[in-house]
């Protein structure tokens, strides 16, 4: 079994980890275009326990949440990139808009979200706290987001696709000599 697992596999893994008294950390997201902010966030999350599980939105759930233009990278690609990270132990897809059901089923010891989330808005908080777990918010790296990366790529592409101003002026000054 690799790092990318089904929910059924994850439940078996969770029971085995509980028997070994391993602290399981859970976070979730779309992780569409992985960037430095994601890497630092996942490293900080992993440092809070023994095993990091990432709940990954399916393509369909991302489209419902973010619109038809997303995700840029599809399920298998996003999961493969996350699974390649040293700090990520397991990746499991969820198709709902939130990971509430997954959290309810695995009951992590630590639930992690970015500091941009208000504590009361973190899905699964009550379940985790009711079972003696903790909820942590991790400070995000300023200016790092998939949306910012997409915007930078689009703006760079548009700038490069447009001829330089001097070339546009030269082109518009051409005259045709007719004899």
KOLVEXLO-659829 format. One record per residue (C-alpha): residue in three letters; y, z, x. Coordinates in steps of 0.05 Angstrom, whole numbers, padded with zeros to 5 digits, always signed. Each point is the difference from the previous one (the first is absolute). Example, Ala and Ser with C-alpha at 12.3 -4.5 7.8 and 13.67 -1.06 7.14 Angstrom:
# residues 2
ALA-00090+00156+00246 SER+00069-00013+00027 
END
This chain:
# residues 179
UNK+00000+00000+00000 UNK+00069-00018+00026 UNK+00068+00029-00015 UNK+00012-00042-00062 UNK-00040+00035-00055 UNK-00010-00001-00075 UNK+00019+00060-00042 UNK-00074+00017-00008 UNK-00009+00000+00076 UNK+00063+00041+00008 UNK-00025+00053-00047 UNK-00064+00008+00041 UNK+00041+00003+00064 UNK+00046+00052-00031 UNK-00059+00045-00019 UNK-00028-00005+00071 UNK+00068+00016+00030 UNK+00007+00061-00046 UNK-00068+00026+00024 UNK+00025-00007+00072 UNK+00065+00035-00020 UNK+00042-00060+00023 UNK+00071-00003-00026 UNK+00010-00065-00038 UNK+00070-00030-00004 UNK+00016-00053-00052 UNK+00058-00048-00005 UNK+00009-00065-00037 UNK+00043-00062-00003 UNK+00002-00075+00001 UNK+00006-00008+00077 UNK+00018-00073-00011 UNK+00031-00018+00067 UNK-00018+00054+00049 UNK+00058+00023+00044 UNK+00020+00057+00046 UNK+00020+00044-00058 UNK-00070-00005-00029 UNK-00033+00014+00067 UNK+00042+00062+00013 UNK-00010+00024-00072 UNK-00075-00007+00004 UNK-00003+00035+00068 UNK+00040+00058-00029 UNK-00046+00003-00061 UNK-00063-00001+00043 UNK+00027+00058+00042 UNK-00002+00044-00062 UNK-00076+00001-00004 UNK-00066-00025+00027 UNK-00009-00064-00041 UNK+00052-00047-00029 UNK-00017-00039-00063 UNK+00047-00055-00022 UNK+00000-00021-00073 UNK+00021-00073+00000 UNK+00029-00034-00062 UNK-00037-00064-00020 UNK+00038-00065-00003 UNK+00002+00004-00076 UNK+00030+00069+00000 UNK+00053-00020+00051 UNK+00020-00060-00043 UNK+00008+00046-00060 UNK+00043+00048+00040 UNK+00040-00047+00045 UNK-00002-00067-00035 UNK-00035-00066+00010 UNK+00027-00013+00070 UNK-00041+00057+00028 UNK-00044+00016+00036 UNK+00012-00047+00058 UNK-00067+00018+00031 UNK-00062+00004-00044 UNK-00049+00057-00011 UNK-00049-00016+00056 UNK+00055-00013+00051 UNK+00038+00064-00015 UNK-00063+00042+00001 UNK-00023-00031+00066 UNK+00066+00014+00034 UNK+00001+00073-00024 UNK-00073+00010+00019 UNK+00016-00024+00070 UNK+00048+00058+00011 UNK-00028+00058+00040 UNK+00032+00052-00047 UNK-00031-00028-00063 UNK-00071+00023-00014 UNK-00013-00032-00068 UNK+00034-00051-00046 UNK-00017-00004-00074 UNK+00031-00046-00053 UNK+00026+00023-00067 UNK+00020-00047-00055 UNK+00042+00045-00043 UNK+00075+00006+00009 UNK-00009+00069+00031 UNK-00056+00033+00040 UNK-00005+00058-00050 UNK-00072-00012-00019 UNK-00022-00008+00073 UNK+00036+00064+00020 UNK-00032+00036-00059 UNK-00069-00023+00022 UNK+00005+00015+00075 UNK+00047+00060-00003 UNK+00029-00004+00071 UNK+00020+00062+00038 UNK+00067-00031+00017 UNK+00038-00051-00041 UNK+00054-00038+00038 UNK+00057-00044-00022 UNK+00065-00023+00031 UNK+00061+00045-00002 UNK+00032-00051-00047 UNK-00045+00029-00055 UNK+00024+00061-00039 UNK-00055+00053+00003 UNK-00006+00002-00076 UNK-00009-00076-00003 UNK-00060-00002+00047 UNK-00061-00022-00039 UNK-00058+00048+00009 UNK+00042+00059+00023 UNK-00024+00046-00056 UNK-00073-00016+00012 UNK+00004+00012+00075 UNK+00040+00065-00007 UNK-00046+00025-00056 UNK-00059-00006+00049 UNK+00036+00037+00056 UNK+00025-00062+00037 UNK+00070-00016+00023 UNK+00048-00057-00011 UNK+00042-00024+00059 UNK+00058-00048+00004 UNK+00010-00038+00065 UNK+00067-00024+00024 UNK+00003-00076+00003 UNK+00025-00041+00058 UNK+00069-00023-00021 UNK+00009-00075-00012 UNK-00074-00015+00001 UNK-00032-00028-00063 UNK-00041-00061-00020 UNK+00058-00024-00043 UNK+00047+00004+00060 UNK-00050-00039+00042 UNK-00007-00054-00054 UNK+00076-00005-00006 UNK+00008-00007+00076 UNK-00054-00055+00002 UNK+00032-00038-00058 UNK+00070+00006+00029 UNK-00023-00022+00069 UNK-00039-00058-00028 UNK+00059-00023-00043 UNK+00047+00005+00060 UNK-00048-00040+00044 UNK-00012-00052-00053 UNK+00074-00014-00006 UNK+00028-00046+00054 UNK+00052+00033+00045 UNK+00072-00007-00023 UNK+00018-00048+00057 UNK-00057-00047-00019 UNK+00023+00001-00073 UNK+00071-00017+00020 UNK-00022-00056+00046 UNK-00043-00029-00055 UNK+00056+00001-00051 UNK+00048-00034+00049 UNK-00044-00061+00011 UNK+00030-00065-00021 UNK-00033-00066-00012 UNK+00030-00061+00033 UNK-00006-00059-00046 UNK+00014-00068+00030 
END
